[in-house]
Amino acid sequence: MEFFRIQHDIPFMKHALVFNVISLVTFLLAVFFLATRGLNLGVDFRGGTVIEISYPHAADLTRVRAAVDKMSLGEFAVQSFGSSNSALIRLPLKEGVSTAQLSERVMAALRADDAAVTQQRVEFVGPQVGKELYENGALALLLVSFGIVAYLALRFEWRFAVSAIIANLHDVIIILGFFALFQWEFSLPVLAAVLAVLGYSVNESVVIADRIRENFRKMRKASVPQVINSAITSTLSRTIITHGCTLMMVLSIFFFGGETLHHFALALAIGICFGIYSSALVMASLVMWLGVSREDLVKPDKKSGAAGAEKILP
């Protein structure tokens, strides 16, 4: 499906150096903020107290957050849990305050706002558990990256595999850089968004790589930059439709999904925007600079070659 068709190929590869310099500067800034400021890890990773509460009516999460916020307990999270009548409160570790004391203080504040609230359970999540979640998340990111490289190397060629993983990890680092710069809370939902962006960016890379391979078969007299320019231009309408619709959905979650999904949607929105840029411009530029050629993607037909040799023989 296409909303429009561009008649002449846009010379993207003419400005390949500019695109990659912008990406390199953005990447280095993200690394700098990660190294100097670090990620603001949420309760999921640092450990803390988890309190499940319920009401005889639908829980008003805004009022719950306001009541807990007045206690100045640090960064916390409140989300719906199970049903509309239940909510989950995640609180950070508090030095010198036990889990029981903390839950009593929270419940007292909530009952002052609504006496109908009841406490269902209280759990303490130790920092060791949070550390394991953080390490497992990093391991998942690493395994996904290896899987992407293997898939692209088998389906296309090693140059596409190297270029795509550099471009896609570039997106991941930039997302983390934004969270480090603004000290937004990095939680399990944000980690899920980062992994989703990695897979999402690969999809765009595969589409462009497939069109490049197809163009090498069709455009036999064209140069490599011309082949890549044609591939990006011909997929531009599809890119705008796909990513535009996805971004609208993510922005609706960002504005109307509540505080629980706020940072999740934010990470996805950043990833989608940079994913379009890196897949179309960074990945394609790296493939060109690594020296991809028609012979790498279009293999000669051995049978036709043999047949031709027989015809030449007397």
C-alpha positions in Angstrom: 0.0 0.0 0.0 1.3 3.5 -1.0 -0.1 6.9 -0.3 2.4 8.5 -2.7 5.1 7.5 -5.1 8.3 9.5 -5.6 9.2 9.6 -9.3 13.0 10.4 -8.9 15.3 8.8 -6.4 16.4 11.0 -3.5 20.3 11.1 -3.3 20.5 10.0 0.4 24.0 8.4 0.0 25.4 11.8 -1.3 24.9 13.0 2.3 25.9 9.7 4.0 28.9 11.3 5.8 26.6 14.0 7.3 24.1 11.4 8.5 26.7 9.3 10.2 28.5 12.2 11.8 25.1 13.3 13.4 24.6 9.7 14.6 28.2 9.5 16.0 27.8 12.7 17.9 24.4 11.7 19.3 25.8 8.3 20.3 28.9 9.8 22.0 26.6 12.2 24.0 24.4 9.3 25.1 27.5 7.3 26.2 28.8 10.4 28.1 25.5 10.9 30.0 25.4 7.2 30.8 28.9 7.3 32.1 28.6 10.5 34.1 25.0 10.4 35.3 24.0 6.8 35.1 20.5 5.3 34.9 18.0 6.2 37.5 17.0 2.6 38.4 13.5 2.1 39.6 12.2 -0.1 42.5 12.2 -3.1 40.2 16.0 -3.0 40.0 17.0 -1.4 43.3 14.7 -3.3 45.6 12.1 -2.0 48.0 8.7 -2.6 49.5 5.6 -3.7 47.5 2.2 -3.1 49.0 -1.0 -4.4 47.4 -4.2 -2.5 48.3 -7.8 -2.8 47.3 -11.1 -0.8 47.5 -14.7 -1.8 47.4 -15.0 0.5 44.4 -12.7 1.3 41.5 -9.3 2.5 42.8 -8.5 6.1 42.0 -4.8 5.9 41.2 -4.4 9.6 41.0 -5.6 10.0 44.6 -3.4 7.1 45.7 -0.3 8.7 44.1 -1.2 12.1 45.7 -1.5 10.5 49.2 1.8 8.6 48.9 3.6 11.6 47.4 2.8 13.8 50.4 4.9 11.3 52.5 8.1 12.3 50.7 9.3 8.7 50.5 11.3 9.2 47.4 10.5 7.8 43.9 7.6 5.4 43.9 5.3 3.7 41.5 1.5 3.1 41.7 -0.2 0.9 39.1 -3.4 -1.0 38.6 -3.1 -4.7 39.6 -5.4 -7.6 38.8 -8.7 -5.6 38.7 -9.8 -2.0 38.7 -10.4 -2.3 42.5 -6.8 -3.2 43.2 -3.5 -1.3 43.0 0.1 -2.0 43.6 2.5 0.5 45.3 6.2 0.1 44.9 8.4 2.0 47.4 12.2 2.4 47.5 14.3 1.1 50.3 14.2 3.4 53.3 17.2 3.3 55.7 16.2 2.7 59.3 12.6 2.0 58.5 11.3 -1.6 58.4 8.9 -2.9 55.8 6.1 -3.2 58.5 6.7 0.4 59.7 6.6 1.7 56.1 3.4 -0.2 55.2 1.7 1.1 58.4 2.6 4.7 57.5 1.4 4.3 53.9 -1.9 2.7 55.0 -2.5 5.4 57.5 -2.0 8.0 54.8 -4.3 6.2 52.4 -7.0 5.7 55.1 -7.0 9.4 55.9 -7.9 9.9 52.2 -10.3 6.9 51.9 -11.2 4.8 54.9 -12.5 1.9 52.7 -9.0 1.0 51.6 -7.6 -2.4 52.8 -4.2 -3.9 52.6 -3.9 -7.3 50.8 -0.2 -8.1 51.2 3.2 -6.5 51.8 6.4 -7.9 50.4 10.0 -6.9 50.6 12.1 -7.0 47.4 15.8 -7.2 48.3 18.4 -5.3 46.2 19.9 -8.7 45.2 16.7 -9.6 43.4 16.8 -6.2 41.6 20.4 -6.8 40.6 19.5 -10.2 39.1 16.7 -8.6 37.1 19.1 -5.9 35.8 21.7 -8.5 34.8 19.1 -10.8 33.2 17.8 -7.8 31.2 21.3 -7.0 30.0 21.8 -10.7 29.1 18.5 -10.6 27.1 19.7 -7.6 25.2 23.0 -9.3 24.4 21.3 -12.5 23.2 18.8 -10.6 21.0 21.7 -8.8 19.4 23.5 -12.0 18.6 20.3 -13.5 17.2 19.8 -10.4 14.9 23.4 -10.7 13.6 23.0 -14.4 12.9 19.7 -13.9 11.1 20.8 -11.1 8.9 24.1 -12.8 8.0 22.3 -15.9 6.9 19.5 -14.1 5.0 21.6 -11.4 3.4 25.3 -11.0 3.9 27.7 -10.3 6.8 28.0 -6.6 5.8 24.3 -6.2 6.4 24.5 -8.0 9.7 27.3 -5.8 11.0 25.7 -2.6 9.7 22.2 -3.4 11.1 23.4 -4.3 14.6 25.5 -1.2 14.8 22.5 0.9 13.7 20.1 -0.8 16.1 22.4 -0.8 19.1 22.9 2.9 18.3 19.1 3.3 18.9 19.2 1.4 22.2 22.2 3.5 23.5 20.4 6.8 22.6 17.3 5.7 24.5 19.4 4.9 27.5 21.2 8.2 27.1 17.9 10.2 27.2 16.9 8.4 30.4 20.3 9.1 31.9 20.3 12.8 30.8 16.8 13.6 32.2 17.1 11.0 35.1 13.8 9.4 34.1 13.0 6.2 36.0 14.3 3.1 34.3 12.0 0.2 35.2 11.1 -3.2 33.9 8.5 -1.8 31.5 11.2 0.6 30.1 13.5 -2.4 29.6 10.7 -4.2 27.7 10.3 -1.1 25.5 14.1 -1.1 24.7 13.9 -4.8 23.7 10.8 -4.0 21.6 12.6 -1.1 19.8 15.5 -3.4 19.0 13.3 -5.9 17.3 11.2 -3.1 15.7 14.3 -1.4 14.1 15.4 -4.8 12.7 12.2 -5.0 10.7 12.9 -1.7 8.9 16.5 -2.8 8.3 15.3 -6.1 6.7 12.8 -4.3 4.4 15.5 -1.9 3.1 18.1 -4.7 2.8 15.6 -6.8 0.9 14.9 -4.0 -1.5 18.7 -3.4 -2.0 19.2 -7.0 -2.9 16.2 -6.8 -5.3 17.6 -3.6 -6.9 21.0 -5.2 -7.5 19.1 -7.8 -9.7 17.1 -5.2 -11.6 19.5 -2.2 -11.9 22.5 -4.0 -13.4 24.2 -0.8 -14.7 23.6 1.3 -11.6 26.3 2.1 -9.1 26.0 1.0 -5.4 24.9 4.4 -4.2 22.2 4.6 -6.9 20.9 1.1 -5.9 20.7 2.1 -2.2 19.1 5.5 -3.0 16.5 3.7 -5.0 15.9 1.2 -2.2 15.3 3.8 0.4 13.2 6.0 -1.8 10.9 3.2 -2.9 10.3 2.1 0.7 9.7 5.7 1.9 5.9 5.6 1.6 5.7 2.3 3.4 8.0 3.7 6.2 5.8 6.8 6.7 2.6 4.7 6.9 4.0 2.0 9.2 5.9 4.1 11.6 3.4 7.0 11.5 0.6 4.6 12.6 2.8 3.0 15.2 3.9 6.3 16.6 0.3 7.6 16.9 -0.6 4.5 18.9 2.5 5.0 21.2 1.7 8.7 21.7 -1.9 7.8 22.6 -0.5 5.5 25.3 1.9 8.3 26.4 -0.9 10.9 26.8 -3.8 8.7 27.9 -2.2 5.6 29.4 -1.5 7.0 32.8 1.7 7.3 34.8 2.4 3.6 34.8 2.9 3.5 31.1 4.4 7.0 30.7 8.1 6.1 30.5 7.3 2.9 28.6 5.6 4.9 25.9 8.3 7.5 26.0 11.1 5.0 25.4 9.1 3.5 22.5 8.5 6.9 20.9 12.2 7.8 21.1 13.2 4.4 19.7 10.8 4.6 16.8 12.0 8.1 15.7 15.7 7.1 15.9 14.9 3.7 14.5 13.6 5.2 11.2 16.7 7.3 10.9 19.2 4.6 11.7 17.7 1.9 9.6 17.3 4.0 6.5 20.3 6.2 6.7 22.9 4.8 9.1 22.6 1.1 8.2 22.5 1.7 4.4 25.5 4.1 4.6 27.6 1.5 6.6 26.7 -1.2 4.0 27.9 1.0 1.2 31.2 1.9 3.1 31.8 -1.8 3.9 32.0 -2.4 0.1 28.9 -4.4 -0.7 28.6 -5.3 -4.4 26.3 -7.0 -6.7 28.4 -10.2 -6.6 27.8 -10.4 -2.8 24.1 -10.7 -3.2 23.3 -12.0 -6.7 25.0 -15.4 -7.1 25.6 -16.6 -10.6 23.5 -19.5 -11.9 25.8 -22.5 -12.0 23.5 -24.5 -14.3 23.2 -21.7 -16.9 26.9 -21.2 -16.8 27.5 -24.9 -17.4 25.0 -25.0 -20.3 26.7 -22.0 -21.9 30.1 -23.7 -21.7 28.7 -26.8 -23.5 27.4 -24.6 -26.3 30.8 -23.0 -26.8 32.6 -26.4 -27.1 32.8 -27.8 -30.7 
